[in-house]
């Protein structure tokens, strides 16, 4: 596997982060990328290449033009205003305040920042621009036929929205790469985000679009940054309804439960890729519906294999839904389905119940809705 990496990430080496009421050395540092790179090289995973240079057009496909200009000039304007430290906002356009961009650089920082912990320092724009080139080069490798490519981007990007920075992110590398793939011929793109924090920026960029599926496993925003994005009921809007899947996990989640959520995300990705599922062919969703009669025969072979359907199966019938969680089970007897329901309680993903050998799909109601979309 090819790894794309740029040493220009070293241009961003800030000294300031607001954390726990103190100004500390940033947790997001050049050492992070260097550790990953050294491991890739020591394990001989594959060739490491430098990124190609792209113009600004791919950036402007996902980011606001005035926001890009702000990022380019922010550090110079901050220094020209006589500030001696690194650029951190001190005021935001909160609820019921005017959403107008100020002329002052301090005001602009608040206008474009979604969080106050991330400073803008010398070299920030150049490093962010290089990271976008890294992501685009990785996408170009896929377009040219590579099975996989690893874009080692720093600074990161998934908190950067159309016109917001924060969470150490300035340009949304994943969104830029996804849009590039769409613009160069990909019919659909899926983004699977497994960072502990929800990728509010990536969700924002694609929230109303059906051509990019966004799936995120992350800490519950009721407890974890960014606090105001990443809840389970955020599923997309307009044409993009059903193409955002958030799987927030509570504090103390163990790896097994995280794996179950990841399996559920994979199920959703595959279902979105096979649009033979149609709401009109499904009973009441979620939990109480099933694929009626032989309508499952309209499904493609990969989806049939995913759900373990045989040619003579009469369809998927529901086990007993419990609160907001449901599952689909191939067993026809109510008592037997109840046994599967008991085994599947609190789990997600494709699960084979040991006693019966039945392969059930245990999913959150949001995934059932997506499977049926």
VEXVO-58842 format. One record per residue (C-alpha): residue number from 0; residue in three letters; x, y, z. Coordinates in steps of 0.25 Angstrom, whole numbers. Layout:
(NUM "ALA" (X Y Z))
...
END
This chain:
(0 "UNK" (0 0 0))
(1 "UNK" (5 14 -4))
(2 "UNK" (6 24 7))
(3 "UNK" (6 39 3))
(4 "UNK" (13 48 13))
(5 "UNK" (18 63 13))
(6 "UNK" (29 68 22))
(7 "UNK" (22 82 21))
(8 "UNK" (13 77 32))
(9 "UNK" (25 82 41))
(10 "UNK" (22 96 37))
(11 "UNK" (11 96 47))
(12 "UNK" (17 95 61))
(13 "UNK" (8 103 70))
(14 "UNK" (12 106 84))
(15 "UNK" (-2 109 90))
(16 "UNK" (-14 102 93))
(17 "UNK" (-25 105 103))
(18 "UNK" (-28 93 111))
(19 "UNK" (-34 91 125))
(20 "UNK" (-33 106 127))
(21 "UNK" (-18 107 124))
(22 "UNK" (-10 110 112))
(23 "UNK" (-2 98 109))
(24 "UNK" (6 91 98))
(25 "UNK" (-3 86 88))
(26 "UNK" (-7 71 88))
(27 "UNK" (-7 71 73))
(28 "UNK" (8 72 70))
(29 "UNK" (18 69 59))
(30 "UNK" (22 57 67))
(31 "UNK" (9 50 64))
(32 "UNK" (11 49 49))
(33 "UNK" (26 45 51))
(34 "UNK" (22 34 60))
(35 "UNK" (12 28 49))
(36 "UNK" (22 30 38))
(37 "UNK" (34 23 46))
(38 "UNK" (24 11 48))
(39 "UNK" (20 10 34))
(40 "UNK" (35 10 30))
(41 "UNK" (39 0 40))
(42 "UNK" (28 -10 36))
(43 "UNK" (31 -8 22))
(44 "UNK" (16 -6 19))
(45 "UNK" (19 0 5))
(46 "UNK" (25 12 -3))
(47 "UNK" (24 26 3))
(48 "UNK" (23 36 -7))
(49 "UNK" (22 52 -7))
(50 "UNK" (8 58 -11))
(51 "UNK" (6 65 -24))
(52 "UNK" (2 79 -25))
(53 "UNK" (-12 83 -27))
(54 "UNK" (-18 96 -30))
(55 "UNK" (-29 103 -21))
(56 "UNK" (-41 97 -29))
(57 "UNK" (-43 84 -21))
(58 "UNK" (-43 92 -8))
(59 "UNK" (-53 102 -13))
(60 "UNK" (-62 90 -16))
(61 "UNK" (-65 88 -1))
(62 "UNK" (-60 101 6))
(63 "UNK" (-65 115 5))
(64 "UNK" (-57 124 -3))
(65 "UNK" (-56 135 8))
(66 "UNK" (-52 125 18))
(67 "UNK" (-41 120 9))
(68 "UNK" (-36 135 8))
(69 "UNK" (-37 136 23))
(70 "UNK" (-28 124 26))
(71 "UNK" (-18 129 16))
(72 "UNK" (-17 143 22))
(73 "UNK" (-20 140 37))
(74 "UNK" (-6 139 42))
(75 "UNK" (-1 152 35))
(76 "UNK" (-13 160 39))
(77 "UNK" (-11 155 53))
(78 "UNK" (4 160 54))
(79 "UNK" (1 173 46))
(80 "UNK" (-9 176 57))
(81 "UNK" (2 176 67))
(82 "UNK" (-1 163 74))
(83 "UNK" (11 156 80))
(84 "UNK" (5 142 83))
(85 "UNK" (-2 132 74))
(86 "UNK" (-16 135 69))
(87 "UNK" (-28 130 78))
(88 "UNK" (-42 136 77))
(89 "UNK" (-48 142 89))
(90 "UNK" (-62 145 84))
(91 "UNK" (-72 137 76))
(92 "UNK" (-86 141 69))
(93 "UNK" (-94 133 79))
(94 "UNK" (-109 131 79))
(95 "UNK" (-117 144 75))
(96 "UNK" (-105 151 71))
(97 "UNK" (-102 156 57))
(98 "UNK" (-96 147 47))
(99 "UNK" (-87 157 40))
(100 "UNK" (-72 156 38))
(101 "UNK" (-64 167 45))
(102 "UNK" (-53 174 39))
(103 "UNK" (-44 172 51))
(104 "UNK" (-35 160 51))
(105 "UNK" (-39 157 65))
(106 "UNK" (-54 157 61))
(107 "UNK" (-51 149 48))
(108 "UNK" (-45 138 57))
(109 "UNK" (-58 137 65))
(110 "UNK" (-66 137 53))
(111 "UNK" (-59 125 47))
(112 "UNK" (-55 117 59))
(113 "UNK" (-64 106 64))
(114 "UNK" (-55 104 77))
(115 "UNK" (-45 112 84))
(116 "UNK" (-35 102 87))
(117 "UNK" (-28 103 74))
(118 "UNK" (-18 114 71))
(119 "UNK" (-14 119 57))
(120 "UNK" (1 120 57))
(121 "UNK" (12 123 47))
(122 "UNK" (12 112 36))
(123 "UNK" (-2 108 39))
(124 "UNK" (-8 111 25))
(125 "UNK" (4 105 18))
(126 "UNK" (3 92 26))
(127 "UNK" (-12 91 24))
(128 "UNK" (-10 93 9))
(129 "UNK" (0 82 8))
(130 "UNK" (-9 72 16))
(131 "UNK" (-20 75 6))
(132 "UNK" (-10 71 -5))
(133 "UNK" (-7 59 2))
(134 "UNK" (-22 55 3))
(135 "UNK" (-24 58 -12))
(136 "UNK" (-11 50 -16))
(137 "UNK" (-17 38 -9))
(138 "UNK" (-30 40 -16))
(139 "UNK" (-23 41 -29))
(140 "UNK" (-16 27 -26))
(141 "UNK" (-29 21 -24))
(142 "UNK" (-35 27 -37))
(143 "UNK" (-23 22 -44))
(144 "UNK" (-26 7 -40))
(145 "UNK" (-19 6 -26))
(146 "UNK" (-26 -4 -17))
(147 "UNK" (-23 5 -5))
(148 "UNK" (-15 17 -1))
(149 "UNK" (-12 24 12))
(150 "UNK" (-12 39 12))
(151 "UNK" (-4 43 25))
(152 "UNK" (-10 56 27))
(153 "UNK" (-6 67 37))
(154 "UNK" (-12 76 41))
(155 "UNK" (-25 67 42))
(156 "UNK" (-38 71 36))
(157 "UNK" (-51 65 40))
(158 "UNK" (-55 77 50))
(159 "UNK" (-53 87 38))
(160 "UNK" (-67 90 32))
(161 "UNK" (-70 98 20))
(162 "UNK" (-66 111 27))
(163 "UNK" (-61 107 41))
(164 "UNK" (-48 103 47))
(165 "UNK" (-45 97 61))
(166 "UNK" (-42 84 67))
(167 "UNK" (-28 85 61))
(168 "UNK" (-34 85 47))
(169 "UNK" (-34 95 36))
(170 "UNK" (-37 89 23))
(171 "UNK" (-45 76 23))
(172 "UNK" (-36 66 16))
(173 "UNK" (-46 55 15))
(174 "UNK" (-57 63 9))
(175 "UNK" (-47 69 -1))
(176 "UNK" (-43 55 -5))
(177 "UNK" (-57 50 -6))
(178 "UNK" (-62 62 -14))
(179 "UNK" (-50 60 -23))
(180 "UNK" (-54 45 -25))
(181 "UNK" (-68 49 -29))
(182 "UNK" (-63 60 -38))
(183 "UNK" (-54 50 -46))
(184 "UNK" (-65 39 -48))
(185 "UNK" (-68 32 -35))
(186 "UNK" (-83 30 -34))
(187 "UNK" (-83 29 -19))
(188 "UNK" (-73 31 -8))
(189 "UNK" (-74 26 7))
(190 "UNK" (-66 32 18))
(191 "UNK" (-64 24 31))
(192 "UNK" (-60 32 42))
(193 "UNK" (-54 25 55))
(194 "UNK" (-48 37 62))
(195 "UNK" (-52 38 77))
(196 "UNK" (-58 51 74))
(197 "UNK" (-69 53 64))
(198 "UNK" (-66 59 50))
(199 "UNK" (-75 71 51))
(200 "UNK" (-69 77 39))
(201 "UNK" (-70 65 30))
(202 "UNK" (-84 63 34))
(203 "UNK" (-87 78 31))
(204 "UNK" (-81 78 17))
(205 "UNK" (-89 66 12))
(206 "UNK" (-102 66 21))
(207 "UNK" (-111 69 10))
(208 "UNK" (-105 60 -1))
(209 "UNK" (-109 46 -4))
(210 "UNK" (-96 43 -12))
(211 "UNK" (-86 43 0))
(212 "UNK" (-90 33 12))
(213 "UNK" (-84 38 25))
(214 "UNK" (-83 28 36))
(215 "UNK" (-76 32 50))
(216 "UNK" (-73 24 62))
(217 "UNK" (-70 34 73))
(218 "UNK" (-71 37 88))
(219 "UNK" (-85 42 92))
(220 "UNK" (-86 57 89))
(221 "UNK" (-93 59 102))
(222 "UNK" (-80 55 109))
(223 "UNK" (-69 58 98))
(224 "UNK" (-65 69 89))
(225 "UNK" (-70 75 80))
(226 "UNK" (-83 74 89))
(227 "UNK" (-93 80 79))
(228 "UNK" (-91 70 67))
(229 "UNK" (-91 55 66))
(230 "UNK" (-105 51 72))
(231 "UNK" (-112 38 67))
(232 "UNK" (-124 46 62))
(233 "UNK" (-115 54 52))
(234 "UNK" (-117 46 40))
(235 "UNK" (-117 56 28))
(236 "UNK" (-126 66 22))
(237 "UNK" (-134 68 9))
(238 "UNK" (-128 58 -2))
(239 "UNK" (-117 54 8))
(240 "UNK" (-127 49 18))
(241 "UNK" (-122 35 23))
(242 "UNK" (-108 37 18))
(243 "UNK" (-102 41 31))
(244 "UNK" (-101 30 41))
(245 "UNK" (-96 34 55))
(246 "UNK" (-92 23 65))
(247 "UNK" (-89 31 78))
(248 "UNK" (-83 22 89))
(249 "UNK" (-84 24 104))
(250 "UNK" (-72 26 113))
(251 "UNK" (-65 13 117))
(252 "UNK" (-69 6 104))
(253 "UNK" (-61 -7 103))
(254 "UNK" (-54 -11 90))
(255 "UNK" (-65 -22 87))
(256 "UNK" (-76 -12 87))
(257 "UNK" (-68 -3 78))
(258 "UNK" (-66 -15 69))
(259 "UNK" (-81 -17 68))
(260 "UNK" (-84 -3 65))
(261 "UNK" (-73 -4 54))
(262 "UNK" (-80 -16 48))
(263 "UNK" (-93 -8 48))
(264 "UNK" (-86 3 41))
(265 "UNK" (-81 -7 30))
(266 "UNK" (-95 -12 29))
(267 "UNK" (-101 2 26))
(268 "UNK" (-90 4 16))
(269 "UNK" (-93 -8 8))
(270 "UNK" (-108 -6 9))
(271 "UNK" (-106 9 3))
(272 "UNK" (-97 3 -8))
(273 "UNK" (-108 -6 -12))
(274 "UNK" (-120 2 -14))
(275 "UNK" (-130 -9 -18))
(276 "UNK" (-135 -7 -4))
(277 "UNK" (-148 1 -5))
(278 "UNK" (-157 6 5))
(279 "UNK" (-170 2 -2))
(280 "UNK" (-165 -13 -2))
(281 "UNK" (-163 -13 13))
(282 "UNK" (-174 -13 24))
(283 "UNK" (-174 -3 36))
(284 "UNK" (-159 1 39))
(285 "UNK" (-153 0 48))
(286 "UNK" (-153 -13 56))
(287 "UNK" (-167 -17 52))
(288 "UNK" (-165 -18 37))
(289 "UNK" (-160 -29 28))
(290 "UNK" (-157 -32 14))
(291 "UNK" (-170 -37 9))
(292 "UNK" (-172 -50 1))
(293 "UNK" (-161 -52 -9))
(294 "UNK" (-158 -38 -11))
(295 "UNK" (-144 -41 -5))
(296 "UNK" (-141 -48 -18))
(297 "UNK" (-140 -34 -24))
(298 "UNK" (-127 -32 -16))
(299 "UNK" (-114 -33 -22))
(300 "UNK" (-106 -46 -19))
(301 "UNK" (-96 -38 -10))
(302 "UNK" (-107 -33 -1))
(303 "UNK" (-114 -47 -1))
(304 "UNK" (-101 -52 4))
(305 "UNK" (-100 -41 14))
(306 "UNK" (-113 -45 20))
(307 "UNK" (-111 -60 18))
(308 "UNK" (-123 -62 9))
(309 "UNK" (-125 -75 1))
(310 "UNK" (-133 -75 -12))
(311 "UNK" (-145 -81 -5))
(312 "UNK" (-146 -72 7))
(313 "UNK" (-159 -65 8))
(314 "UNK" (-153 -53 14))
(315 "UNK" (-147 -46 27))
(316 "UNK" (-157 -46 38))
(317 "UNK" (-156 -37 51))
(318 "UNK" (-151 -42 64))
(319 "UNK" (-158 -34 76))
(320 "UNK" (-152 -20 76))
(321 "UNK" (-148 -14 89))
(322 "UNK" (-150 1 91))
(323 "UNK" (-141 8 80))
(324 "UNK" (-134 -5 76))
(325 "UNK" (-138 -15 66))
(326 "UNK" (-133 -26 58))
(327 "UNK" (-137 -35 46))
(328 "UNK" (-137 -50 48))
(329 "UNK" (-139 -62 38))
(330 "UNK" (-147 -71 48))
(331 "UNK" (-162 -71 46))
(332 "UNK" (-166 -76 59))
(333 "UNK" (-170 -65 69))
(334 "UNK" (-164 -73 81))
(335 "UNK" (-151 -75 73))
(336 "UNK" (-150 -61 69))
(337 "UNK" (-151 -57 83))
(338 "UNK" (-139 -66 87))
(339 "UNK" (-131 -58 77))
(340 "UNK" (-136 -45 82))
(341 "UNK" (-131 -49 96))
(342 "UNK" (-118 -52 91))
(343 "UNK" (-117 -40 82))
(344 "UNK" (-121 -30 93))
(345 "UNK" (-112 -18 94))
(346 "UNK" (-103 -23 82))
(347 "UNK" (-102 -18 67))
(348 "UNK" (-96 -24 55))
(349 "UNK" (-98 -37 48))
(350 "UNK" (-98 -48 59))
(351 "UNK" (-100 -63 58))
(352 "UNK" (-107 -68 70))
(353 "UNK" (-100 -80 75))
(354 "UNK" (-112 -89 80))
(355 "UNK" (-120 -88 67))
(356 "UNK" (-109 -85 57))
(357 "UNK" (-118 -74 52))
(358 "UNK" (-111 -62 45))
(359 "UNK" (-118 -49 50))
(360 "UNK" (-116 -35 47))
(361 "UNK" (-117 -27 60))
(362 "UNK" (-117 -12 57))
(363 "UNK" (-121 1 62))
(364 "UNK" (-134 7 57))
(365 "UNK" (-126 17 49))
(366 "UNK" (-119 6 41))
(367 "UNK" (-132 -2 39))
(368 "UNK" (-137 11 32))
(369 "UNK" (-125 12 24))
(370 "UNK" (-126 -3 20))
(371 "UNK" (-140 -1 15))
(372 "UNK" (-138 13 8))
END
